[in-house]
């Protein structure tokens, strides 16, 4: 059996205090990576992730930064030090009819879910180019492929993540940098809950061939694969751990 190792690598995971980001940070640490746990005003949750990693013999630290703001992103990347892996996971979602969607709603959604990927990649890539290697994994969504009524900004942002992933993959592959994306289906996180979504939407999320939501660890496993040398021939790909919701 091949063991996936990220030994000697530093990985920055955005939105890593909870959900998929948390699971990814923990799994990367288990594989030997030094993990930078990004969060936005969630110090206790982020520190819990760091504590769990350190208790297991790993290395991690947390950075509070708003990934939709360029100055915060640059400070975060500077504090992280030499980066080998960037996982753009931070995201938000909102259910609202299109005609009720405000300009602020639109700007906030695209700022967190799409602009952040541009900002973090722009900050991290110069160091990767100088070194001649690096990996970027962007979290998109099956809704970026399928579309969904009442989620226009989210679907637009996640479709944009896919387009940005492919563009960066083509531009930076000659520099030894691999850029790929993950487009999950429904995942058991705070985002996919009755607190954030209507019962009707939740019913649609479960109307997929596997008839269940994924656990965050199942998506993190895909991120680990893409971050590792096992995926060294993957470039500009969108992997879909989605329970069969989208079969492109």
BALOBA-1460 file (C-alpha; in Angstrom, 3 decimals):
// residues 248
<rec num="1" residu="x" x="0.000" y="0.000" z="0.000"/>
<rec num="2" residu="x" x="1.270" y="3.467" z="-0.907"/>
<rec num="3" residu="x" x="1.371" y="5.880" z="1.997"/>
<rec num="4" residu="x" x="0.597" y="9.474" z="1.140"/>
<rec num="5" residu="x" x="3.228" y="11.742" z="2.629"/>
<rec num="6" residu="x" x="3.373" y="15.524" z="2.852"/>
<rec num="7" residu="x" x="6.472" y="15.407" z="5.022"/>
<rec num="8" residu="x" x="8.524" y="18.569" z="4.796"/>
<rec num="9" residu="x" x="5.687" y="20.537" z="3.182"/>
<rec num="10" residu="x" x="3.890" y="23.610" z="4.502"/>
<rec num="11" residu="x" x="0.197" y="23.812" z="3.675"/>
<rec num="12" residu="x" x="-2.065" y="26.828" z="4.103"/>
<rec num="13" residu="x" x="-5.739" y="25.902" z="4.422"/>
<rec num="14" residu="x" x="-8.219" y="28.782" z="4.351"/>
<rec num="15" residu="x" x="-11.396" y="28.548" z="6.390"/>
<rec num="16" residu="x" x="-9.799" y="25.772" z="8.422"/>
<rec num="17" residu="x" x="-11.502" y="26.306" z="11.787"/>
<rec num="18" residu="x" x="-14.522" y="24.188" z="10.883"/>
<rec num="19" residu="x" x="-15.994" y="21.842" z="8.305"/>
<rec num="20" residu="x" x="-14.042" y="20.719" z="5.264"/>
<rec num="21" residu="x" x="-11.157" y="23.059" z="6.084"/>
<rec num="22" residu="x" x="-10.786" y="21.613" z="9.574"/>
<rec num="23" residu="x" x="-10.866" y="18.035" z="8.263"/>
<rec num="24" residu="x" x="-8.303" y="18.936" z="5.597"/>
<rec num="25" residu="x" x="-5.955" y="20.573" z="8.091"/>
<rec num="26" residu="x" x="-6.094" y="17.528" z="10.386"/>
<rec num="27" residu="x" x="-5.559" y="15.065" z="7.537"/>
<rec num="28" residu="x" x="-2.669" y="17.028" z="6.046"/>
<rec num="29" residu="x" x="-1.016" y="17.128" z="9.467"/>
<rec num="30" residu="x" x="-1.415" y="13.364" z="9.774"/>
<rec num="31" residu="x" x="0.410" y="13.080" z="6.446"/>
<rec num="32" residu="x" x="3.305" y="15.112" z="7.881"/>
<rec num="33" residu="x" x="2.592" y="18.639" z="6.672"/>
<rec num="34" residu="x" x="3.156" y="21.776" z="8.712"/>
<rec num="35" residu="x" x="-0.296" y="23.348" z="8.595"/>
<rec num="36" residu="x" x="-1.307" y="26.993" z="8.654"/>
<rec num="37" residu="x" x="-4.885" y="27.161" z="9.927"/>
<rec num="38" residu="x" x="-6.609" y="30.237" z="8.527"/>
<rec num="39" residu="x" x="-9.782" y="31.503" z="10.172"/>
<rec num="40" residu="x" x="-11.839" y="34.676" z="10.417"/>
<rec num="41" residu="x" x="-12.641" y="35.688" z="13.987"/>
<rec num="42" residu="x" x="-12.918" y="32.087" z="15.216"/>
<rec num="43" residu="x" x="-9.904" y="31.923" z="17.541"/>
<rec num="44" residu="x" x="-11.198" y="29.177" z="19.801"/>
<rec num="45" residu="x" x="-12.224" y="26.837" z="16.989"/>
<rec num="46" residu="x" x="-8.969" y="27.454" z="15.130"/>
<rec num="47" residu="x" x="-6.888" y="26.905" z="18.243"/>
<rec num="48" residu="x" x="-8.721" y="23.621" z="18.840"/>
<rec num="49" residu="x" x="-7.546" y="22.456" z="15.407"/>
<rec num="50" residu="x" x="-3.979" y="23.544" z="16.176"/>
<rec num="51" residu="x" x="-4.089" y="21.854" z="19.581"/>
<rec num="52" residu="x" x="-5.305" y="18.584" z="18.065"/>
<rec num="53" residu="x" x="-2.511" y="18.633" z="15.494"/>
<rec num="54" residu="x" x="0.200" y="19.415" z="18.033"/>
<rec num="55" residu="x" x="-1.144" y="16.778" z="20.451"/>
<rec num="56" residu="x" x="-0.744" y="14.199" z="17.681"/>
<rec num="57" residu="x" x="2.876" y="15.238" z="17.157"/>
<rec num="58" residu="x" x="2.345" y="17.618" z="14.258"/>
<rec num="59" residu="x" x="3.116" y="21.273" z="13.671"/>
<rec num="60" residu="x" x="0.492" y="23.961" z="13.121"/>
<rec num="61" residu="x" x="-0.419" y="27.521" z="13.912"/>
<rec num="62" residu="x" x="-3.448" y="29.719" z="13.294"/>
<rec num="63" residu="x" x="-3.748" y="33.009" z="11.432"/>
<rec num="64" residu="x" x="-6.812" y="35.235" z="11.630"/>
<rec num="65" residu="x" x="-7.282" y="36.851" z="8.210"/>
<rec num="66" residu="x" x="-10.139" y="37.907" z="5.953"/>
<rec num="67" residu="x" x="-9.369" y="36.197" z="2.651"/>
<rec num="68" residu="x" x="-11.561" y="38.637" z="0.738"/>
<rec num="69" residu="x" x="-9.205" y="41.521" z="1.637"/>
<rec num="70" residu="x" x="-5.883" y="41.811" z="-0.199"/>
<rec num="71" residu="x" x="-3.905" y="43.260" z="2.727"/>
<rec num="72" residu="x" x="-5.040" y="40.470" z="5.059"/>
<rec num="73" residu="x" x="-4.169" y="37.841" z="2.464"/>
<rec num="74" residu="x" x="-0.676" y="39.193" z="1.879"/>
<rec num="75" residu="x" x="-0.024" y="39.379" z="5.623"/>
<rec num="76" residu="x" x="-1.244" y="35.793" z="6.025"/>
<rec num="77" residu="x" x="0.979" y="34.452" z="3.261"/>
<rec num="78" residu="x" x="3.968" y="36.386" z="4.614"/>
<rec num="79" residu="x" x="3.390" y="34.948" z="8.103"/>
<rec num="80" residu="x" x="2.963" y="31.431" z="6.721"/>
<rec num="81" residu="x" x="6.473" y="31.415" z="5.270"/>
<rec num="82" residu="x" x="7.498" y="29.162" z="2.388"/>
<rec num="83" residu="x" x="4.317" y="27.586" z="1.032"/>
<rec num="84" residu="x" x="4.244" y="24.298" z="-0.827"/>
<rec num="85" residu="x" x="0.469" y="23.749" z="-0.774"/>
<rec num="86" residu="x" x="-2.453" y="26.178" z="-0.817"/>
<rec num="87" residu="x" x="-6.001" y="24.957" z="-0.229"/>
<rec num="88" residu="x" x="-8.620" y="27.604" z="-0.977"/>
<rec num="89" residu="x" x="-11.505" y="26.330" z="1.100"/>
<rec num="90" residu="x" x="-13.076" y="29.393" z="2.754"/>
<rec num="91" residu="x" x="-16.619" y="29.976" z="1.601"/>
<rec num="92" residu="x" x="-20.114" y="31.150" z="2.435"/>
<rec num="93" residu="x" x="-23.561" y="30.415" z="1.010"/>
<rec num="94" residu="x" x="-26.904" y="32.178" z="0.945"/>
<rec num="95" residu="x" x="-30.341" y="31.076" z="-0.194"/>
<rec num="96" residu="x" x="-32.286" y="33.992" z="-1.656"/>
<rec num="97" residu="x" x="-34.433" y="34.549" z="-4.753"/>
<rec num="98" residu="x" x="-32.498" y="36.314" z="-7.469"/>
<rec num="99" residu="x" x="-34.809" y="39.342" z="-7.589"/>
<rec num="100" residu="x" x="-34.342" y="39.825" z="-3.832"/>
<rec num="101" residu="x" x="-30.549" y="39.591" z="-4.087"/>
<rec num="102" residu="x" x="-28.894" y="42.896" z="-3.288"/>
<rec num="103" residu="x" x="-25.642" y="44.280" z="-4.632"/>
<rec num="104" residu="x" x="-24.154" y="43.785" z="-1.168"/>
<rec num="105" residu="x" x="-25.252" y="40.128" z="-1.193"/>
<rec num="106" residu="x" x="-23.592" y="39.661" z="-4.570"/>
<rec num="107" residu="x" x="-20.366" y="41.441" z="-3.616"/>
<rec num="108" residu="x" x="-20.028" y="39.572" z="-0.322"/>
<rec num="109" residu="x" x="-20.596" y="36.144" z="-1.889"/>
<rec num="110" residu="x" x="-18.202" y="36.689" z="-4.774"/>
<rec num="111" residu="x" x="-15.691" y="38.321" z="-2.455"/>
<rec num="112" residu="x" x="-15.446" y="35.341" z="-0.117"/>
<rec num="113" residu="x" x="-16.053" y="32.530" z="-2.591"/>
<rec num="114" residu="x" x="-14.204" y="33.766" z="-5.699"/>
<rec num="115" residu="x" x="-12.142" y="36.914" z="-5.141"/>
<rec num="116" residu="x" x="-10.408" y="35.182" z="-2.223"/>
<rec num="117" residu="x" x="-9.077" y="32.496" z="-4.570"/>
<rec num="118" residu="x" x="-7.636" y="35.185" z="-6.831"/>
<rec num="119" residu="x" x="-6.063" y="37.002" z="-3.876"/>
<rec num="120" residu="x" x="-4.522" y="33.973" z="-2.174"/>
<rec num="121" residu="x" x="-3.199" y="32.536" z="-5.435"/>
<rec num="122" residu="x" x="-1.732" y="35.909" z="-6.401"/>
<rec num="123" residu="x" x="0.036" y="36.125" z="-3.032"/>
<rec num="124" residu="x" x="1.279" y="32.523" z="-2.933"/>
<rec num="125" residu="x" x="2.321" y="31.950" z="-6.546"/>
<rec num="126" residu="x" x="5.443" y="34.159" z="-6.671"/>
<rec num="127" residu="x" x="7.146" y="31.986" z="-4.058"/>
<rec num="128" residu="x" x="6.065" y="28.796" z="-5.811"/>
<rec num="129" residu="x" x="7.314" y="30.095" z="-9.149"/>
<rec num="130" residu="x" x="10.661" y="31.035" z="-7.624"/>
<rec num="131" residu="x" x="10.989" y="27.527" z="-6.201"/>
<rec num="132" residu="x" x="9.708" y="25.811" z="-9.339"/>
<rec num="133" residu="x" x="7.045" y="23.755" z="-7.585"/>
<rec num="134" residu="x" x="3.778" y="24.001" z="-5.718"/>
<rec num="135" residu="x" x="0.205" y="22.791" z="-5.468"/>
<rec num="136" residu="x" x="-3.034" y="24.755" z="-5.320"/>
<rec num="137" residu="x" x="-6.344" y="23.061" z="-4.566"/>
<rec num="138" residu="x" x="-9.483" y="25.173" z="-4.957"/>
<rec num="139" residu="x" x="-12.847" y="24.247" z="-3.462"/>
<rec num="140" residu="x" x="-15.613" y="24.745" z="-6.004"/>
<rec num="141" residu="x" x="-19.033" y="23.037" z="-5.801"/>
<rec num="142" residu="x" x="-21.286" y="20.805" z="-7.831"/>
<rec num="143" residu="x" x="-23.612" y="23.832" z="-7.973"/>
<rec num="144" residu="x" x="-20.948" y="25.626" z="-9.989"/>
<rec num="145" residu="x" x="-21.622" y="22.965" z="-12.630"/>
<rec num="146" residu="x" x="-25.347" y="22.361" z="-12.158"/>
<rec num="147" residu="x" x="-26.699" y="25.750" z="-11.124"/>
<rec num="148" residu="x" x="-29.510" y="26.021" z="-8.596"/>
<rec num="149" residu="x" x="-32.458" y="28.376" z="-8.269"/>
<rec num="150" residu="x" x="-32.206" y="30.870" z="-5.384"/>
<rec num="151" residu="x" x="-28.402" y="30.520" z="-5.279"/>
<rec num="152" residu="x" x="-27.283" y="32.689" z="-8.200"/>
<rec num="153" residu="x" x="-24.296" y="34.410" z="-6.497"/>
<rec num="154" residu="x" x="-23.005" y="31.150" z="-5.018"/>
<rec num="155" residu="x" x="-23.343" y="29.235" z="-8.290"/>
<rec num="156" residu="x" x="-21.664" y="32.083" z="-10.162"/>
<rec num="157" residu="x" x="-18.770" y="32.230" z="-7.706"/>
<rec num="158" residu="x" x="-18.172" y="28.481" z="-7.781"/>
<rec num="159" residu="x" x="-18.337" y="28.369" z="-11.580"/>
<rec num="160" residu="x" x="-15.777" y="31.160" z="-11.499"/>
<rec num="161" residu="x" x="-13.534" y="29.086" z="-9.252"/>
<rec num="162" residu="x" x="-13.584" y="26.337" z="-11.861"/>
<rec num="163" residu="x" x="-12.692" y="28.756" z="-14.641"/>
<rec num="164" residu="x" x="-9.947" y="30.375" z="-12.583"/>
<rec num="165" residu="x" x="-8.544" y="26.944" z="-11.703"/>
<rec num="166" residu="x" x="-8.231" y="25.984" z="-15.359"/>
<rec num="167" residu="x" x="-6.675" y="29.298" z="-16.324"/>
<rec num="168" residu="x" x="-4.089" y="29.134" z="-13.533"/>
<rec num="169" residu="x" x="-3.365" y="25.495" z="-14.328"/>
<rec num="170" residu="x" x="-2.447" y="26.342" z="-17.921"/>
<rec num="171" residu="x" x="-0.436" y="29.428" z="-16.997"/>
<rec num="172" residu="x" x="1.608" y="27.941" z="-14.167"/>
<rec num="173" residu="x" x="2.097" y="24.308" z="-15.205"/>
<rec num="174" residu="x" x="5.315" y="25.327" z="-17.038"/>
<rec num="175" residu="x" x="6.593" y="26.553" z="-13.663"/>
<rec num="176" residu="x" x="6.069" y="23.150" z="-12.037"/>
<rec num="177" residu="x" x="2.886" y="24.183" z="-10.238"/>
<rec num="178" residu="x" x="-0.251" y="22.046" z="-10.307"/>
<rec num="179" residu="x" x="-3.651" y="23.708" z="-9.876"/>
<rec num="180" residu="x" x="-6.785" y="21.597" z="-9.523"/>
<rec num="181" residu="x" x="-10.238" y="21.910" z="-7.998"/>
<rec num="182" residu="x" x="-12.722" y="19.889" z="-5.989"/>
<rec num="183" residu="x" x="-16.451" y="20.298" z="-6.630"/>
<rec num="184" residu="x" x="-18.175" y="18.539" z="-3.724"/>
<rec num="185" residu="x" x="-21.828" y="17.728" z="-3.455"/>
<rec num="186" residu="x" x="-23.667" y="18.175" z="-0.132"/>
<rec num="187" residu="x" x="-21.403" y="17.884" z="2.902"/>
<rec num="188" residu="x" x="-22.283" y="17.585" z="6.572"/>
<rec num="189" residu="x" x="-21.190" y="21.065" z="7.635"/>
<rec num="190" residu="x" x="-22.841" y="24.138" z="9.118"/>
<rec num="191" residu="x" x="-23.339" y="25.474" z="5.566"/>
<rec num="192" residu="x" x="-25.519" y="22.506" z="4.642"/>
<rec num="193" residu="x" x="-28.042" y="22.663" z="7.461"/>
<rec num="194" residu="x" x="-31.542" y="23.874" z="8.168"/>
<rec num="195" residu="x" x="-29.961" y="26.902" z="9.828"/>
<rec num="196" residu="x" x="-28.738" y="28.101" z="6.428"/>
<rec num="197" residu="x" x="-31.063" y="26.358" z="3.986"/>
<rec num="198" residu="x" x="-34.731" y="25.668" z="3.544"/>
<rec num="199" residu="x" x="-36.186" y="22.196" z="3.968"/>
<rec num="200" residu="x" x="-36.953" y="22.219" z="0.221"/>
<rec num="201" residu="x" x="-33.300" y="22.870" z="-0.610"/>
<rec num="202" residu="x" x="-32.139" y="20.172" z="1.801"/>
<rec num="203" residu="x" x="-34.518" y="17.718" z="0.124"/>
<rec num="204" residu="x" x="-32.932" y="18.514" z="-3.240"/>
<rec num="205" residu="x" x="-29.464" y="18.024" z="-1.791"/>
<rec num="206" residu="x" x="-30.400" y="14.487" z="-0.731"/>
<rec num="207" residu="x" x="-32.014" y="13.634" z="-4.077"/>
<rec num="208" residu="x" x="-28.768" y="12.243" z="-5.445"/>
<rec num="209" residu="x" x="-27.847" y="8.650" z="-6.306"/>
<rec num="210" residu="x" x="-26.108" y="7.948" z="-2.985"/>
<rec num="211" residu="x" x="-28.968" y="9.572" z="-0.991"/>
<rec num="212" residu="x" x="-26.770" y="11.039" z="1.718"/>
<rec num="213" residu="x" x="-24.482" y="13.934" z="2.453"/>
<rec num="214" residu="x" x="-20.724" y="13.443" z="2.637"/>
<rec num="215" residu="x" x="-18.668" y="13.802" z="5.771"/>
<rec num="216" residu="x" x="-15.968" y="16.513" z="5.671"/>
<rec num="217" residu="x" x="-13.276" y="13.848" z="5.900"/>
<rec num="218" residu="x" x="-14.402" y="12.397" z="2.558"/>
<rec num="219" residu="x" x="-13.745" y="15.704" z="0.825"/>
<rec num="220" residu="x" x="-10.479" y="16.173" z="2.723"/>
<rec num="221" residu="x" x="-9.303" y="12.833" z="1.336"/>
<rec num="222" residu="x" x="-9.657" y="14.208" z="-2.188"/>
<rec num="223" residu="x" x="-7.713" y="17.322" z="-1.169"/>
<rec num="224" residu="x" x="-4.942" y="15.127" z="0.233"/>
<rec num="225" residu="x" x="-4.748" y="13.172" z="-3.003"/>
<rec num="226" residu="x" x="-4.486" y="16.363" z="-5.066"/>
<rec num="227" residu="x" x="-1.859" y="17.805" z="-2.721"/>
<rec num="228" residu="x" x="0.290" y="14.687" z="-2.915"/>
<rec num="229" residu="x" x="2.628" y="13.287" z="-5.531"/>
<rec num="230" residu="x" x="0.018" y="10.624" z="-6.347"/>
<rec num="231" residu="x" x="-1.743" y="13.274" z="-8.454"/>
<rec num="232" residu="x" x="1.360" y="14.628" z="-10.160"/>
<rec num="233" residu="x" x="-0.205" y="14.218" z="-13.627"/>
<rec num="234" residu="x" x="-3.412" y="16.048" z="-12.672"/>
<rec num="235" residu="x" x="-3.562" y="19.571" z="-14.086"/>
<rec num="236" residu="x" x="-6.642" y="21.803" z="-14.283"/>
<rec num="237" residu="x" x="-8.948" y="18.993" z="-13.234"/>
<rec num="238" residu="x" x="-12.199" y="19.265" z="-11.265"/>
<rec num="239" residu="x" x="-12.731" y="16.201" z="-9.087"/>
<rec num="240" residu="x" x="-16.283" y="15.610" z="-7.953"/>
<rec num="241" residu="x" x="-16.862" y="13.775" z="-4.656"/>
<rec num="242" residu="x" x="-20.566" y="14.529" z="-4.977"/>
<rec num="243" residu="x" x="-22.526" y="11.333" z="-4.436"/>
<rec num="244" residu="x" x="-23.540" y="11.341" z="-8.103"/>
<rec num="245" residu="x" x="-25.177" y="14.783" z="-8.163"/>
<rec num="246" residu="x" x="-23.149" y="15.809" z="-11.217"/>
<rec num="247" residu="x" x="-21.624" y="13.421" z="-13.735"/>
<rec num="248" residu="x" x="-19.849" y="15.665" z="-16.279"/>
